[in-house]
Every structure is written in structure tokens, then in C-alpha cells.
Amino acid sequence: MADLDESTPGSKIGTRVLGETAGLLRCDSARLAAQAMAAMAAQARRELILLTPDLEPPLYDQPGFLEAVRRLAIERAAHRPVRVLLIDAEAAVRRSLRLVELARRLSSSLQIASVPEELAEQCDAYLLVDDDGYCLRRRSAMSSWLIDFADVAGVRALRAEFERIWEQADTPLELRRLHI
């Protein structure tokens, strides 16, 4: 595992290719993690899955990430391409984040649901892109992200967890009000 920082040769996010550039990176910088997420999301071809406490603005309320989500949601609209699980939906809605506004406009292809309260304490935060890449922040290490652009097995395990939670999730009241 390599540490991702400004001076690490060979770890430049812009050179990583989803599904091809394997190698786990550890990142302690929110700014670099946001760059990695935007770069990974921009390469999405089929699906983007996100589990987050509250759509953390430094990570997900960024132009590059939002444009990648918008593009995927429009291009793959018939296939439910973007799904988001929120641990604290009220906080995300209260801040009127741009991803929430995008979900209002593209509600059939960008779905947001709430993690059931009884599962919230157990959740890690992560972004999964296609069957290939992930950005993961374990709940036990809240300032450090693990990033891999090509780890099918890692994505498969996280996707199974996401699907288990998604089956129990519900659209938050705060978001239902937005659709009225």
C-alpha cells in the first residue's frame, strides 16, 4: 500500500485508469481523496454507489464529482445508475447540497435513501464505481481513505454490504418533501 500525497511519485490520481490501474493507496487528505473520487467517478460507465454520513461537502459537493454523477445519471437513466445511502439525511438536506438538488431533478436515475438507524453505527463510508474501483473510509479510521481503481474483489464485498443495507433503507422524509 502506498501513501497518497502531493510528493508520491507514481500515485498521481490523473494517471489512474478505472479497472486497470491496481494498487491500494492510503490517503489522509480530504482534498486528495476528493480528487480521487472525482477522477474515479468521471470514468464510471455503468454505476456509482455511495454510502456517506451526510454527503460531506468537501468530498461530494465538488464540480468534477457532481458533473460525473450528472453525466452518468443521464446516460444510464434506465438502469438506476446512481444510488446513495445517507446515514444522516436531515443534515444533507438542511445544507441544500448540490447533489440533493441534482437528485430532485433526476429522481429516477439518482436515488437517495437513508441507512436504517439500527445499522448506522456499523457503516463505513465508501464510493464504488462500476465493478472496479472504490474509495473507502473505515469507521474506525475516519481521517484515512483507502483507494483502489482496480479491485474487483474489494468492490464485490462492499457492494454486498451496500445491497444488504439498501434493501432495508427508505427514502428519507426530508427528500420526500423535496419531490412534492
KAURJO-V409673 format. One record per pair of residues at least 4 apart in sequence whose ideal C-beta (glycine too) atoms are under 8 Angstrom apart, sorted by sequence separation. I is the first residue (numbers start at 1). J is the second residue. D is the distance in Angstrom with one decimal. If there is no record, write none. Layout:
BEGIN
i = [I & I]
j = [J & J]
d = [D & D]
END
This chain:
BEGIN
i = [4 & 12 & 17 & 29 & 30 & 31 & 32 & 33 & 34 & 35 & 36 & 37 & 38 & 39 & 40 & 44 & 52 & 56 & 57 & 58 & 61 & 62 & 63 & 64 & 65 & 66 & 67 & 68 & 69 & 70 & 71 & 72 & 73 & 77 & 88 & 89 & 90 & 91 & 96 & 97 & 98 & 99 & 100 & 101 & 102 & 103 & 106 & 107 & 115 & 116 & 119 & 129 & 137 & 138 & 151 & 152 & 153 & 154 & 155 & 156 & 157 & 158 & 159 & 160 & 161 & 162 & 163 & 164 & 165 & 171 & 172 & 173 & 174 & 175 & 176 & 3 & 16 & 27 & 55 & 56 & 60 & 61 & 76 & 92 & 96 & 115 & 128 & 129 & 137 & 171 & 2 & 5 & 15 & 27 & 55 & 59 & 60 & 75 & 86 & 128 & 138 & 148 & 4 & 41 & 52 & 92 & 93 & 103 & 127 & 137 & 2 & 3 & 52 & 73 & 92 & 102 & 103 & 115 & 126 & 127 & 137 & 138 & 2 & 4 & 27 & 72 & 73 & 103 & 126 & 136 & 137 & 50 & 72 & 126 & 135 & 136 & 25 & 125 & 126 & 135 & 136 & 100 & 124 & 125 & 134 & 135 & 69 & 124 & 134 & 11 & 124 & 125 & 133 & 134 & 84 & 124 & 133 & 123 & 133 & 122 & 132 & 133 & 134 & 121 & 132 & 133 & 136 & 13 & 84 & 132 & 16 & 48 & 132 & 134 & 2 & 4 & 48 & 131 & 134 & 2 & 3 & 4 & 5 & 13 & 18 & 37 & 42 & 133 & 136 & 1 & 2 & 3 & 4 & 5 & 13 & 16 & 37 & 41 & 89 & 132 & 1 & 2 & 3 & 5 & 16 & 34 & 38 & 41 & 44 & 48 & 82 & 131 & 134 & 1 & 3 & 4 & 14 & 18 & 34 & 39 & 42 & 47 & 89 & 130 & 131 & 6 & 13 & 17 & 18 & 33 & 34 & 38 & 42 & 84 & 86 & 5 & 31 & 38 & 41 & 82 & 84 & 85 & 86 & 87 & 128 & 4 & 30 & 34 & 37 & 41 & 44 & 80 & 81 & 82 & 83 & 84 & 85 & 86 & 87 & 131 & 30 & 35 & 47 & 55 & 73 & 77 & 80 & 81 & 82 & 83 & 84 & 85 & 86 & 38 & 46 & 69 & 79 & 83 & 85 & 128 & 34 & 41 & 55 & 77 & 78 & 80 & 128 & 4 & 47 & 50 & 52 & 54 & 66 & 70 & 74 & 77 & 126 & 46 & 48 & 49 & 50 & 51 & 52 & 53 & 54 & 66 & 69 & 73 & 76 & 87 & 47 & 48 & 49 & 50 & 51 & 52 & 53 & 54 & 124 & 128 & 46 & 47 & 48 & 49 & 50 & 52 & 53 & 54 & 74 & 47 & 51 & 61 & 66 & 70 & 73 & 87 & 126 & 44 & 54 & 55 & 60 & 61 & 73 & 53 & 54 & 57 & 61 & 85 & 60 & 55 & 57 & 54 & 69 & 55 & 123 & 55 & 55 & 119 & 116 & 119 & 115 & 116 & 113 & 116 & 115 & 116 & 114 & 113 & 114 & 113 & 114 & 113 & 114 & 112 & 113 & 112 & 112 & 51 & 56 & 51 & 53 & 103 & 107 & 51 & 52 & 51 & 104 & 51 & 100 & 103 & 104 & 50 & 49 & 50 & 85 & 49 & 50 & 100 & 48 & 49 & 83 & 93 & 48 & 49 & 85 & 94 & 47 & 48 & 85 & 93 & 47 & 90 & 92 & 93 & 47 & 83 & 89 & 46 & 85 & 90 & 44 & 45 & 46 & 89 & 93 & 41 & 43 & 44 & 86 & 89 & 40 & 41 & 40 & 37 & 43 & 40 & 40 & 37 & 36 & 33 & 33 & 40 & 36 & 40 & 49 & 18 & 19 & 36 & 51 & 18 & 19 & 33 & 19 & 49 & 18 & 19 & 33 & 51 & 18 & 28 & 28 & 27 & 28 & 26 & 27 & 26 & 27 & 26 & 27 & 25 & 26 & 24 & 25 & 24 & 25 & 24 & 23 & 22 & 23 & 22 & 23 & 24 & 21 & 22 & 20 & 21 & 22 & 19 & 20 & 18 & 19 & 17 & 18 & 16 & 17 & 4 & 1]
j = [8 & 16 & 21 & 33 & 34 & 35 & 36 & 37 & 38 & 39 & 40 & 41 & 42 & 43 & 44 & 48 & 56 & 60 & 61 & 62 & 65 & 66 & 67 & 68 & 69 & 70 & 71 & 72 & 73 & 74 & 75 & 76 & 77 & 81 & 92 & 93 & 94 & 95 & 100 & 101 & 102 & 103 & 104 & 105 & 106 & 107 & 110 & 111 & 119 & 120 & 123 & 133 & 141 & 142 & 155 & 156 & 157 & 158 & 159 & 160 & 161 & 162 & 163 & 164 & 165 & 166 & 167 & 168 & 169 & 175 & 176 & 177 & 178 & 179 & 180 & 8 & 21 & 32 & 60 & 61 & 65 & 66 & 81 & 97 & 101 & 120 & 133 & 134 & 142 & 176 & 8 & 11 & 21 & 33 & 61 & 65 & 66 & 81 & 92 & 134 & 144 & 154 & 11 & 48 & 59 & 99 & 100 & 110 & 134 & 144 & 10 & 11 & 60 & 81 & 100 & 110 & 111 & 123 & 134 & 135 & 145 & 146 & 11 & 13 & 36 & 81 & 82 & 112 & 135 & 145 & 146 & 60 & 82 & 136 & 145 & 146 & 36 & 136 & 137 & 146 & 147 & 112 & 136 & 137 & 146 & 147 & 82 & 137 & 147 & 25 & 138 & 139 & 147 & 148 & 99 & 139 & 148 & 139 & 149 & 139 & 149 & 150 & 151 & 139 & 150 & 151 & 154 & 32 & 103 & 151 & 36 & 68 & 152 & 154 & 23 & 25 & 69 & 152 & 155 & 24 & 25 & 26 & 27 & 35 & 40 & 59 & 64 & 155 & 158 & 24 & 25 & 26 & 27 & 28 & 36 & 39 & 60 & 64 & 112 & 155 & 25 & 26 & 27 & 29 & 40 & 58 & 62 & 65 & 68 & 72 & 106 & 155 & 158 & 26 & 28 & 29 & 39 & 43 & 59 & 64 & 67 & 72 & 114 & 155 & 156 & 32 & 39 & 43 & 44 & 59 & 60 & 64 & 68 & 110 & 112 & 32 & 58 & 65 & 68 & 109 & 111 & 112 & 113 & 114 & 155 & 32 & 58 & 62 & 65 & 69 & 72 & 108 & 109 & 110 & 111 & 112 & 113 & 114 & 115 & 159 & 59 & 64 & 76 & 84 & 102 & 106 & 109 & 110 & 111 & 112 & 113 & 114 & 115 & 68 & 76 & 99 & 109 & 113 & 115 & 158 & 65 & 72 & 86 & 108 & 109 & 111 & 159 & 36 & 79 & 82 & 84 & 86 & 98 & 102 & 106 & 109 & 158 & 79 & 81 & 82 & 83 & 84 & 85 & 86 & 87 & 99 & 102 & 106 & 109 & 120 & 81 & 82 & 83 & 84 & 85 & 86 & 87 & 88 & 158 & 162 & 81 & 82 & 83 & 84 & 85 & 87 & 88 & 89 & 109 & 83 & 87 & 97 & 102 & 106 & 109 & 123 & 162 & 81 & 91 & 92 & 97 & 98 & 110 & 91 & 92 & 95 & 99 & 123 & 99 & 95 & 97 & 95 & 110 & 97 & 165 & 99 & 100 & 165 & 165 & 168 & 165 & 168 & 166 & 169 & 169 & 170 & 169 & 169 & 170 & 170 & 171 & 171 & 172 & 171 & 172 & 172 & 175 & 115 & 125 & 123 & 125 & 175 & 179 & 124 & 125 & 125 & 178 & 126 & 175 & 178 & 179 & 126 & 126 & 127 & 162 & 127 & 128 & 178 & 127 & 128 & 162 & 172 & 128 & 129 & 165 & 174 & 128 & 129 & 166 & 174 & 129 & 172 & 174 & 175 & 130 & 166 & 172 & 130 & 169 & 174 & 129 & 130 & 131 & 174 & 178 & 127 & 129 & 130 & 172 & 175 & 127 & 129 & 129 & 127 & 133 & 133 & 135 & 135 & 135 & 135 & 137 & 147 & 145 & 149 & 159 & 129 & 130 & 147 & 162 & 130 & 131 & 145 & 132 & 162 & 132 & 133 & 147 & 165 & 133 & 143 & 144 & 144 & 145 & 144 & 145 & 145 & 146 & 146 & 147 & 146 & 147 & 146 & 147 & 147 & 148 & 148 & 148 & 148 & 149 & 149 & 150 & 151 & 149 & 150 & 149 & 150 & 151 & 149 & 150 & 149 & 150 & 149 & 150 & 149 & 150 & 147 & 146]
d = [6.0 & 7.5 & 4.8 & 6.4 & 6.2 & 6.7 & 6.4 & 6.4 & 6.3 & 6.2 & 6.2 & 6.0 & 6.2 & 7.0 & 7.4 & 5.1 & 6.0 & 5.9 & 3.9 & 7.7 & 7.9 & 6.6 & 6.1 & 6.5 & 6.5 & 6.2 & 6.2 & 6.4 & 6.0 & 6.4 & 6.0 & 5.7 & 6.5 & 7.3 & 6.8 & 6.1 & 6.0 & 6.6 & 6.6 & 7.3 & 6.2 & 6.4 & 6.8 & 6.9 & 6.0 & 6.2 & 4.4 & 7.4 & 5.5 & 7.2 & 6.4 & 4.7 & 6.9 & 7.9 & 6.2 & 6.2 & 6.6 & 6.5 & 5.8 & 6.6 & 6.9 & 6.3 & 6.2 & 6.5 & 6.6 & 5.9 & 6.5 & 7.4 & 6.1 & 5.5 & 7.1 & 6.5 & 7.2 & 6.9 & 7.2 & 6.1 & 4.2 & 5.1 & 5.1 & 7.9 & 5.6 & 7.2 & 3.7 & 5.7 & 7.0 & 5.1 & 7.5 & 7.2 & 6.4 & 5.7 & 6.2 & 7.8 & 7.3 & 4.9 & 6.8 & 7.5 & 7.7 & 7.7 & 5.5 & 5.1 & 7.7 & 6.1 & 5.0 & 5.9 & 7.7 & 7.9 & 5.8 & 4.6 & 6.5 & 6.8 & 7.5 & 7.8 & 6.7 & 5.9 & 5.9 & 6.1 & 7.5 & 5.8 & 5.8 & 4.5 & 5.0 & 7.6 & 5.5 & 7.6 & 6.6 & 5.0 & 5.0 & 5.1 & 6.3 & 6.7 & 7.5 & 7.3 & 6.0 & 4.5 & 5.6 & 4.6 & 7.5 & 7.5 & 7.0 & 7.4 & 7.6 & 7.3 & 6.1 & 4.5 & 7.8 & 4.9 & 5.7 & 6.4 & 7.4 & 5.8 & 5.1 & 7.6 & 7.9 & 6.0 & 7.4 & 5.3 & 6.2 & 6.6 & 4.4 & 7.5 & 6.8 & 6.5 & 6.6 & 7.9 & 5.7 & 7.0 & 7.8 & 7.3 & 7.5 & 7.5 & 8.0 & 7.6 & 6.5 & 5.7 & 6.6 & 4.3 & 6.4 & 5.8 & 5.3 & 7.5 & 7.3 & 6.6 & 7.8 & 5.1 & 6.0 & 6.0 & 6.6 & 6.9 & 6.8 & 4.5 & 5.4 & 5.3 & 4.1 & 7.9 & 5.0 & 6.6 & 7.3 & 7.8 & 7.3 & 6.3 & 7.0 & 7.3 & 7.5 & 6.8 & 7.9 & 6.1 & 6.1 & 5.5 & 6.4 & 5.7 & 8.0 & 5.7 & 5.9 & 5.5 & 7.7 & 7.5 & 6.4 & 3.8 & 4.8 & 7.8 & 7.7 & 7.8 & 4.7 & 7.9 & 7.3 & 7.7 & 4.8 & 7.1 & 7.4 & 6.3 & 7.9 & 3.6 & 4.4 & 7.4 & 6.3 & 7.0 & 7.4 & 4.4 & 3.7 & 6.3 & 7.0 & 7.9 & 7.3 & 7.8 & 5.4 & 5.6 & 4.9 & 5.6 & 5.8 & 6.4 & 5.0 & 7.9 & 5.8 & 4.4 & 5.1 & 4.5 & 5.7 & 5.6 & 4.9 & 7.9 & 6.5 & 8.0 & 7.6 & 7.5 & 7.4 & 7.4 & 6.6 & 7.9 & 7.0 & 7.9 & 7.3 & 7.3 & 6.7 & 6.5 & 6.5 & 6.8 & 7.9 & 7.5 & 5.2 & 5.7 & 7.1 & 7.5 & 6.7 & 6.5 & 7.9 & 6.5 & 5.9 & 7.3 & 7.6 & 7.8 & 7.1 & 6.4 & 5.5 & 6.0 & 7.0 & 4.1 & 5.6 & 7.2 & 6.5 & 7.9 & 7.3 & 7.7 & 7.5 & 7.4 & 6.8 & 6.4 & 6.5 & 4.6 & 6.9 & 4.8 & 5.3 & 4.9 & 5.4 & 4.6 & 4.5 & 6.4 & 4.6 & 4.4 & 8.0 & 6.9 & 6.6 & 7.5 & 7.8 & 7.9 & 7.1 & 7.2 & 5.7 & 7.7 & 7.2 & 7.9 & 7.8 & 5.1 & 6.6 & 7.4 & 4.2 & 5.9 & 7.9 & 7.8 & 4.1 & 4.3 & 7.5 & 5.5 & 4.6 & 7.8 & 4.6 & 7.0 & 6.5 & 7.8 & 5.7 & 7.8 & 6.3 & 7.8 & 6.8 & 4.9 & 7.2 & 5.4 & 6.9 & 5.8 & 7.4 & 7.0 & 5.8 & 4.9 & 6.6 & 6.5 & 6.2 & 7.6 & 5.8 & 3.7 & 5.9 & 6.2 & 7.3 & 5.7 & 4.3 & 7.1 & 7.3 & 7.3 & 5.6 & 7.3 & 7.9 & 6.1 & 6.3 & 7.1 & 6.3 & 7.2 & 5.3 & 6.0 & 5.2 & 5.5 & 7.3 & 7.9 & 6.8 & 7.5 & 7.9 & 5.3 & 6.8 & 7.3 & 7.7 & 7.1 & 7.2 & 4.1 & 7.8 & 7.3 & 7.3 & 7.9 & 5.9 & 7.8 & 7.6 & 5.7 & 6.5 & 3.9 & 7.4 & 7.3 & 7.9 & 6.5 & 5.8 & 6.7 & 3.6 & 5.0 & 5.9 & 5.5 & 4.8 & 5.8 & 7.8 & 5.4 & 7.1 & 7.2 & 6.9 & 5.9 & 6.9 & 6.5 & 6.8 & 6.2 & 4.8 & 5.3 & 7.8 & 4.9 & 6.6 & 5.2 & 5.8 & 6.5 & 7.9 & 7.8 & 7.4 & 6.4 & 6.7 & 6.1 & 6.8 & 4.9 & 6.0 & 6.6 & 7.9 & 4.4 & 3.9 & 5.5 & 5.1 & 7.1 & 7.2 & 7.3 & 5.1 & 5.9 & 5.2 & 7.0 & 7.7 & 6.0 & 4.5 & 7.2 & 7.9 & 6.0 & 5.9 & 7.3 & 7.8 & 6.1 & 4.5 & 7.3 & 7.0 & 4.9 & 6.8 & 6.7 & 7.9 & 7.1 & 7.8 & 7.3 & 4.7 & 4.0 & 7.3 & 5.7 & 6.6 & 7.2 & 5.7 & 5.3 & 5.4 & 6.6 & 7.2 & 4.5 & 7.8 & 6.7 & 7.8]
END
